[in-house]
Amino acid sequence: MEEIQKWIFEDIITEIKKIGFSIEAAPLAYLHAITSPKSKVIICNPDTVSLFELSEEKVHAEYNHHRRFKEYDVLNLDEQESHQLSFHYLLNRWQWYEGCQDWLKFVMATGTPSYFKDEIITAFT
């Protein structure tokens, strides 16, 4: 499972670079990942970021999403879109690398939020 996590992580990084963004490490306790569209950089804490969070930031960069407010805005349609696209991207990568068919291991390996539970279980059955 760790090998698949590494491969998916490398895929995300490669795609971030393909769209012209750089990725920078920032070991801040409160920060997992954030995108700065103006600076074309994704900042992440390599010790705490999940594959889902990194994939979500890739989607923000790819689709040129912007924040409405300084703090996290769950009602922002860009956030909702990026969550859906990240989930499907990770599921696709997991299947591409022939990850095990245990949905719980997928969740643990990718950090996909629990509100995708029904979609995850359906995909794995």
N, C-alpha and C positions, 0 to 999 in steps of 0.2 A: 504494500500500500504506500509506503514512503517513497518508493521509486516512482509510482504514478503521480504522487503529489509533486515531486521534483519535476517531472516532465511537464505537467500542467503549469506549474510555476514558470518554467522556462518558456512555454508557449505564450503565456500572458506577457512576459517581459519582451519577447520577440515582437509581438503584435503592438505593444506600446511603442516600441522604437520604430516600427514600420509606419505608424501614423505621425511620426515626427515629434513625439514627446520623449523626454528623458525621464529617468526614474532616479530618485535620490533617497538615501536612507536617512532617517531622523529618529534616533532612539529616545523619543519622548514617551513617557508613560501614558499620557492621555490620547495619543495619536496613533491610530492604526494605519489610516491612509487618507489622503486628500488630493484632489486635482486642482491645479491652477491653470485654467485654460489660457489666460493671458501670457503666462510665463512658459507654457507648454511643458510643464513638469508635473509628475506625480510623486508625491512625497509619502513614504511609508516607513513604518517601524518594522524592520525585518523580524524582530523577535515576537511581535504580537499580531501582525497582519494575517488574515486568513485568505485562502484562495478566493473565496467569495468576495471579500472586501477589495482585493486587488483587481479582480475581474470587474467589479462594479466601477472602480475608478477608470479602468480601461474603457468601459462603455461611456462614461462621462466624457472622457477625452475624445473618443471616436465620434460621438454624436454632438460634440461641442455644447454640452450641457453647462448651464450656469446656475449659481445659487440665487435664490430670491432674497434670502436673509443670511446673516452671518452664521447663525447656528443651524443645526440640522433641521430640515423642513420635510417632515414625513408626507405632507400634502402636496409637495412639489411633484408634478407629473413626470419630470425628469428622473426623480428618485424612483418612482414606481416603474418607469420604463427600464431604468438601469438594473433594477433588481430582477425583473423578469428576464431580460436579455442575459444577465450574468448567470442566472440559474440554468437557462437553456444552453449557454455556452459550456458551463461546467459539466452538465449532464452529457453533452456531446463529446467533450474531451474524455470523460470517464469511460464512455462506451468505446471511443476510438482506441484507447489504450487497454481495452478489455478488462476494466476494473471489475472486481467481484460484484455479484448481484445482491449484495447485502446493503439495503438502503441506509441502514444505520451507519455502516462504515463509510458510505459516501458522504453522509452529513458530517461525520466526525473529521474526515479527511479534508473536506472543502470548506467547512464552516457555514454551509448553507443554512439560513434561518429556519426555525421550526414551522413558520407559517406556510412553508412549501411542502409540509409533510404529506398532504394528500396527493399532490402532483408527483412527489418523489416515489411514494409507494406505488402509485399507478404505473410509473415508468419502470419500476423494478419487478412488476408482476405480469 
